[in-house]
């Protein structure tokens, strides 16, 4: 079952659980009404790691306005 959310595949988000920027891969489950997303983060050594987090912990990256 899919839950409609504002998370988009392939977009970058700030994961509040880790404090890292992650890329959303796909919605994999629904737990207690919350969409769970598989995300990928890149570690300092360049290794990519996939994790499953709730959509609630993903915040969109804000783009700074030009000239700021």
PyMOL commands that set and color helices and strands:
alter all, ss='L'
color gray80, all
select helices_A, chain A and resi 55-57
alter helices_A, ss='H'
color red, helices_A
select strands_A, chain A and resi 12-15+20-31+34-42+48-54+58-60
alter strands_A, ss='S'
color yellow, strands_A
deselect
rebuild
show_as cartoon
